[in-house]
Amino acid sequence: MRLPFMLALLAMPLPHAARAAEPHVDVAAFAEVARRHVGERVTLDHCHLVFATPEEMTCVGLASNAATGDVRAVGKLLIRVAAAEMRSRNRALALCDGGDLGEACEVSVSGEVFDASRSFGLGEAWVMGLREATICWPD
């Protein structure tokens, strides 16, 4: 009698807090494979926020060439911040409204991966992003 009950308990889904943390991924690496992760929650590290507006912003991943010291953008994702994240959104608007890739706007961002192509009327082109996102500022 006890064994079926114990097996039933083990098969039940864990509460959200007890689940494993969502994966942390570098933006530069994730931008290339984002299409395979639609609907999943991820945390993007080394995200440089640029062109912030009240509706959305862009997360840019950077790669550097050790030999030349050059830095270039290697991945971009659209970020739509969750409505409850007003404080983070306002900070991004104040600091990251232009295209500067400085350290002030280098953050980690967590959210659900989605294909934003339709909202831009794009057919074959892919515009991937995170929605219901939260920004984790380094300080």
GROMACS elastic network, one bead per residue, 0.5 to 0.9 nm:
[ bonds ]
;  ai    aj funct       b0    kb
    1     4     6  0.61225   500
    1     5     6  0.69396   500
    2     5     6  0.52620   500
    2     6     6  0.62037   500
    2     7     6  0.87040   500
    3     6     6  0.51416   500
    3     7     6  0.61656   500
    3     8     6  0.85935   500
    4     7     6  0.50811   500
    4     8     6  0.61159   500
    4     9     6  0.86884   500
    5     8     6  0.51040   500
    5     9     6  0.63657   500
    5    10     6  0.88139   500
    6     9     6  0.50985   500
    6    10     6  0.63143   500
    6    11     6  0.87444   500
    7    10     6  0.51035   500
    7    11     6  0.62718   500
    7    12     6  0.88770   500
    8    11     6  0.51888   500
    8    12     6  0.64955   500
    9    12     6  0.53874   500
    9    13     6  0.87239   500
   10    13     6  0.80834   500
   11    14     6  0.89319   500
   13    16     6  0.88132   500
   13    19     6  0.89206   500
   14    17     6  0.79944   500
   14    18     6  0.59553   500
   14    19     6  0.62439   500
   15    18     6  0.54342   500
   15    19     6  0.66712   500
   16    19     6  0.54147   500
   16    20     6  0.86585   500
   17    20     6  0.81365   500
   17    21     6  0.86460   500
   18    21     6  0.86130   500
   19    22     6  0.86529   500
   20    23     6  0.87024   500
   21    24     6  0.87278   500
   22    40     6  0.87291   500
   22    41     6  0.62223   500
   22    42     6  0.54282   500
   22    43     6  0.66474   500
   22   110     6  0.84965   500
   23    41     6  0.78682   500
   23    42     6  0.54211   500
   23    43     6  0.60889   500
   23    44     6  0.84863   500
   24    42     6  0.62832   500
   24    44     6  0.58113   500
   24    45     6  0.65650   500
   24   108     6  0.88196   500
   24   110     6  0.86545   500
   25    28     6  0.85734   500
   25    29     6  0.72065   500
   25    30     6  0.63040   500
   25    42     6  0.73167   500
   25    43     6  0.61858   500
   25    44     6  0.50380   500
   25    45     6  0.59021   500
   25    46     6  0.88137   500
   26    29     6  0.55353   500
   26    30     6  0.61438   500
   26    31     6  0.87247   500
   26    43     6  0.84441   500
   26    44     6  0.55713   500
   26    46     6  0.61220   500
   26    47     6  0.78001   500
   26    61     6  0.76084   500
   27    30     6  0.50181   500
   27    31     6  0.59607   500
   27    43     6  0.89677   500
   27    44     6  0.54174   500
   27    45     6  0.60220   500
   27    46     6  0.62850   500
   27    47     6  0.60011   500
   27    59     6  0.78745   500
   27    60     6  0.71255   500
   27    62     6  0.79081   500
   27    74     6  0.85754   500
   27    75     6  0.66194   500
   27    76     6  0.77907   500
   27    77     6  0.82592   500
   28    31     6  0.58189   500
   28    32     6  0.76630   500
   28    46     6  0.82875   500
   28    47     6  0.85506   500
   28    60     6  0.77004   500
   28    62     6  0.60792   500
   28    63     6  0.69835   500
   28    73     6  0.80434   500
   28    74     6  0.56011   500
   28    75     6  0.50863   500
   28    76     6  0.79754   500
   29    32     6  0.62297   500
   29    33     6  0.74709   500
   29    61     6  0.81679   500
   29    74     6  0.84094   500
   29    75     6  0.76951   500
   30    33     6  0.53637   500
   30    34     6  0.56886   500
   30    44     6  0.78141   500
   30    61     6  0.89455   500
   30    75     6  0.78297   500
   31    34     6  0.53354   500
   31    35     6  0.83972   500
   31    61     6  0.80335   500
   31    74     6  0.80128   500
   31    75     6  0.50588   500
   31    76     6  0.63574   500
   31    77     6  0.67483   500
   31   128     6  0.77695   500
   31   129     6  0.89195   500
   32    35     6  0.78153   500
   32    74     6  0.89728   500
   32    75     6  0.71996   500
   33    36     6  0.57877   500
   33    37     6  0.73457   500
   34    37     6  0.53244   500
   34    38     6  0.69095   500
   34    77     6  0.89012   500
   34   113     6  0.71066   500
   34   114     6  0.83912   500
   34   115     6  0.87923   500
   34   128     6  0.66430   500
   34   129     6  0.80934   500
   35    38     6  0.58210   500
   35   113     6  0.81269   500
   35   114     6  0.79139   500
   35   115     6  0.72521   500
   35   126     6  0.82728   500
   35   128     6  0.69582   500
   37    40     6  0.55409   500
   37    41     6  0.82698   500
   37    42     6  0.87305   500
   37   112     6  0.88609   500
   37   113     6  0.63011   500
   37   114     6  0.80850   500
   38    41     6  0.85116   500
   38   112     6  0.74054   500
   38   114     6  0.50142   500
   38   115     6  0.69105   500
   38   128     6  0.86449   500
   39   112     6  0.57768   500
   39   113     6  0.53632   500
   39   114     6  0.61751   500
   40   111     6  0.82053   500
   40   112     6  0.54330   500
   40   113     6  0.57017   500
   40   114     6  0.83921   500
   41   110     6  0.69626   500
   41   111     6  0.52801   500
   41   113     6  0.62293   500
   41   130     6  0.83420   500
   42   109     6  0.81835   500
   42   110     6  0.55674   500
   42   111     6  0.58291   500
   42   112     6  0.64933   500
   42   113     6  0.72204   500
   42   130     6  0.84385   500
   43   108     6  0.65475   500
   43   109     6  0.54079   500
   43   111     6  0.66281   500
   43   112     6  0.89420   500
   44    47     6  0.64123   500
   44   107     6  0.83607   500
   44   108     6  0.53640   500
   44   109     6  0.51659   500
   44   110     6  0.62535   500
   44   111     6  0.85825   500
   45    61     6  0.87857   500
   45   106     6  0.84576   500
   45   107     6  0.65853   500
   45   109     6  0.67594   500
   45   110     6  0.88812   500
   46    59     6  0.89851   500
   46    60     6  0.83788   500
   46    61     6  0.66135   500
   46    62     6  0.79488   500
   46   106     6  0.58366   500
   46   107     6  0.58597   500
   46   108     6  0.60960   500
   46   109     6  0.87879   500
   47    58     6  0.89381   500
   47    59     6  0.53260   500
   47    60     6  0.56999   500
   47    61     6  0.57040   500
   47    62     6  0.82876   500
   47   105     6  0.78774   500
   47   106     6  0.53712   500
   47   107     6  0.52185   500
   47   108     6  0.58055   500
   47   109     6  0.70572   500
   48    58     6  0.79382   500
   48    59     6  0.53382   500
   48    60     6  0.50239   500
   48    61     6  0.64794   500
   48    62     6  0.80821   500
   48    96     6  0.86714   500
   48   100     6  0.86865   500
   48   101     6  0.59925   500
   48   102     6  0.76049   500
   48   103     6  0.77316   500
   48   104     6  0.85744   500
   48   105     6  0.54312   500
   48   107     6  0.63917   500
   48   108     6  0.86505   500
   49    52     6  0.70600   500
   49    57     6  0.66165   500
   49    58     6  0.56274   500
   49    60     6  0.64551   500
   49    79     6  0.87197   500
   49    92     6  0.74032   500
   49    95     6  0.89589   500
   49    96     6  0.59378   500
   49    97     6  0.83386   500
   49    99     6  0.83301   500
   49   100     6  0.85980   500
   49   101     6  0.75054   500
   49   105     6  0.53827   500
   49   106     6  0.65117   500
   49   107     6  0.74476   500
   50    57     6  0.61796   500
   50    58     6  0.52997   500
   50    59     6  0.64789   500
   50    60     6  0.73704   500
   50    92     6  0.84437   500
   50    95     6  0.88617   500
   50    96     6  0.51133   500
   50    97     6  0.59197   500
   50    98     6  0.57304   500
   50    99     6  0.50343   500
   50   100     6  0.66593   500
   50   101     6  0.71092   500
   50   105     6  0.76298   500
   51    56     6  0.83289   500
   51    57     6  0.55352   500
   51    58     6  0.61672   500
   51    59     6  0.89798   500
   51    93     6  0.84018   500
   51    96     6  0.62357   500
   51    99     6  0.57852   500
   51   100     6  0.87005   500
   52    55     6  0.80193   500
   52    56     6  0.60913   500
   52    58     6  0.68355   500
   52    89     6  0.84062   500
   52    92     6  0.62986   500
   52    93     6  0.53984   500
   52    94     6  0.85840   500
   52    95     6  0.85452   500
   52    96     6  0.56713   500
   52    98     6  0.72013   500
   53    56     6  0.53609   500
   53    57     6  0.59478   500
   53    89     6  0.86189   500
   53    92     6  0.84228   500
   53    93     6  0.62274   500
   53    96     6  0.89335   500
   53    97     6  0.67216   500
   54    57     6  0.81325   500
   54    81     6  0.88390   500
   54    89     6  0.71872   500
   54    90     6  0.80550   500
   54    93     6  0.71357   500
   55    79     6  0.88539   500
   55    80     6  0.65323   500
   55    81     6  0.76705   500
   56    78     6  0.69138   500
   56    79     6  0.55212   500
   56    81     6  0.67242   500
   56    89     6  0.89742   500
   57    77     6  0.85934   500
   57    78     6  0.60017   500
   57    79     6  0.51795   500
   57    80     6  0.67440   500
   57    81     6  0.83275   500
   57    92     6  0.84886   500
   57    93     6  0.88896   500
   57    96     6  0.85809   500
   57    97     6  0.82712   500
   58    76     6  0.65751   500
   58    77     6  0.57704   500
   58    79     6  0.57309   500
   58    80     6  0.88221   500
   58   129     6  0.85810   500
   59    75     6  0.80705   500
   59    76     6  0.54927   500
   59    77     6  0.51377   500
   59    78     6  0.62207   500
   59    79     6  0.65543   500
   59   109     6  0.86844   500
   59   129     6  0.86175   500
   60    73     6  0.63905   500
   60    74     6  0.74084   500
   60    75     6  0.56788   500
   60    77     6  0.66778   500
   60    78     6  0.89713   500
   60   101     6  0.81811   500
   61    72     6  0.84590   500
   61    73     6  0.57303   500
   61    74     6  0.56270   500
   61    76     6  0.63088   500
   61    77     6  0.86201   500
   62    71     6  0.65358   500
   62    72     6  0.55618   500
   62    74     6  0.55403   500
   62    75     6  0.71798   500
   62   101     6  0.89265   500
   63    70     6  0.83797   500
   63    71     6  0.56343   500
   63    72     6  0.55487   500
   63    73     6  0.64129   500
   63    74     6  0.62696   500
   64    67     6  0.88606   500
   64    68     6  0.83981   500
   64    69     6  0.63553   500
   64    70     6  0.55685   500
   64    72     6  0.63904   500
   64    73     6  0.88905   500
   65    68     6  0.56056   500
   65    69     6  0.52913   500
   65    70     6  0.53486   500
   65    71     6  0.64493   500
   65    72     6  0.84476   500
   66    69     6  0.51919   500
   66    70     6  0.75186   500
   67    70     6  0.81758   500
   68    71     6  0.88795   500
   73    76     6  0.77562   500
   76   127     6  0.84890   500
   76   128     6  0.80607   500
   76   129     6  0.83393   500
   77   127     6  0.70385   500
   77   128     6  0.54804   500
   77   130     6  0.72766   500
   78   116     6  0.76543   500
   78   127     6  0.72563   500
   78   128     6  0.62457   500
   78   130     6  0.63303   500
   78   131     6  0.83134   500
   79   109     6  0.83720   500
   79   111     6  0.84349   500
   79   128     6  0.89506   500
   79   129     6  0.55509   500
   79   130     6  0.50494   500
   79   131     6  0.61874   500
   79   132     6  0.84189   500
   79   133     6  0.67901   500
   80    83     6  0.89722   500
   80   111     6  0.86291   500
   80   129     6  0.76246   500
   80   130     6  0.61757   500
   80   132     6  0.61037   500
   80   133     6  0.59780   500
   80   134     6  0.88335   500
   81    84     6  0.83205   500
   81    85     6  0.65903   500
   81    86     6  0.83451   500
   81    88     6  0.83750   500
   81    89     6  0.67588   500
   81   111     6  0.83300   500
   81   130     6  0.81154   500
   81   131     6  0.63165   500
   81   132     6  0.52932   500
   81   134     6  0.59988   500
   81   135     6  0.77102   500
   82    85     6  0.54059   500
   82    86     6  0.79044   500
   82    89     6  0.86548   500
   82   111     6  0.86404   500
   82   131     6  0.70078   500
   82   133     6  0.51470   500
   82   134     6  0.63742   500
   83    86     6  0.63364   500
   83    89     6  0.87766   500
   83   132     6  0.74329   500
   83   133     6  0.89015   500
   84    87     6  0.83545   500
   84   132     6  0.89429   500
   84   134     6  0.88472   500
   85    88     6  0.55373   500
   85    89     6  0.61677   500
   85    90     6  0.86977   500
   85   132     6  0.89264   500
   85   133     6  0.81370   500
   85   134     6  0.64255   500
   85   135     6  0.79668   500
   86    90     6  0.60369   500
   86    91     6  0.85709   500
   87    90     6  0.52088   500
   87    91     6  0.62796   500
   87    92     6  0.87099   500
   88    91     6  0.50756   500
   88    92     6  0.61852   500
   88    93     6  0.85977   500
   88   134     6  0.76291   500
   88   135     6  0.62064   500
   88   136     6  0.81271   500
   88   137     6  0.80992   500
   89    92     6  0.51046   500
   89    93     6  0.61601   500
   89    94     6  0.86754   500
   89   134     6  0.88612   500
   89   135     6  0.80926   500
   90    94     6  0.61860   500
   90    95     6  0.86443   500
   91    94     6  0.51176   500
   91    95     6  0.61219   500
   91    96     6  0.79746   500
   92    95     6  0.52116   500
   92    96     6  0.50782   500
   92    97     6  0.70840   500
   92   105     6  0.73747   500
   92   135     6  0.89392   500
   93    96     6  0.56529   500
   93    97     6  0.54057   500
   94    97     6  0.66480   500
   95    98     6  0.81557   500
   95   104     6  0.71737   500
   95   105     6  0.68076   500
   96    99     6  0.73600   500
   96   100     6  0.73345   500
   96   101     6  0.86782   500
   96   104     6  0.80577   500
   96   105     6  0.60730   500
   97   100     6  0.84709   500
   98   101     6  0.88477   500
  100   105     6  0.84884   500
  101   104     6  0.82767   500
  101   105     6  0.71649   500
  101   106     6  0.78383   500
  102   105     6  0.63097   500
  102   106     6  0.71634   500
  103   106     6  0.51354   500
  103   107     6  0.86270   500
  104   107     6  0.84163   500
  105   137     6  0.81377   500
  106   137     6  0.77047   500
  106   138     6  0.78216   500
  107   135     6  0.67633   500
  107   136     6  0.58939   500
  107   137     6  0.52122   500
  107   138     6  0.62547   500
  108   134     6  0.85119   500
  108   135     6  0.60245   500
  108   136     6  0.51185   500
  108   137     6  0.67887   500
  108   138     6  0.79240   500
  109   130     6  0.83616   500
  109   133     6  0.64834   500
  109   134     6  0.56869   500
  109   136     6  0.59913   500
  109   137     6  0.86736   500
  110   130     6  0.74897   500
  110   131     6  0.87213   500
  110   132     6  0.83019   500
  110   133     6  0.53126   500
  110   134     6  0.53035   500
  110   135     6  0.66010   500
  110   136     6  0.79266   500
  111   129     6  0.86977   500
  111   130     6  0.50362   500
  111   131     6  0.55347   500
  111   132     6  0.55897   500
  111   134     6  0.64520   500
  111   135     6  0.89558   500
  112   129     6  0.80237   500
  112   130     6  0.50489   500
  112   131     6  0.53117   500
  112   132     6  0.65819   500
  112   133     6  0.70248   500
  113   128     6  0.72023   500
  113   129     6  0.56799   500
  113   131     6  0.65973   500
  114   127     6  0.87723   500
  114   128     6  0.59320   500
  114   129     6  0.54215   500
  114   130     6  0.58907   500
  114   131     6  0.67802   500
  115   118     6  0.75046   500
  115   119     6  0.88471   500
  115   126     6  0.71415   500
  115   127     6  0.60677   500
  115   129     6  0.63207   500
  115   130     6  0.85436   500
  116   119     6  0.55891   500
  116   120     6  0.70612   500
  116   122     6  0.89140   500
  116   126     6  0.75742   500
  116   127     6  0.52360   500
  116   128     6  0.55010   500
  116   129     6  0.63582   500
  116   130     6  0.88825   500
  117   120     6  0.54147   500
  117   121     6  0.63995   500
  117   122     6  0.52247   500
  117   123     6  0.71233   500
  117   124     6  0.84865   500
  117   125     6  0.69000   500
  117   126     6  0.55409   500
  117   128     6  0.70948   500
  118   122     6  0.57669   500
  118   123     6  0.73411   500
  118   127     6  0.85996   500
  119   122     6  0.77089   500
  120   127     6  0.83680   500
  122   125     6  0.57659   500
  122   126     6  0.74785   500
  122   127     6  0.83509   500
  123   126     6  0.79328   500
  130   133     6  0.60392   500
  131   134     6  0.88322   500
  136   139     6  0.85841   500
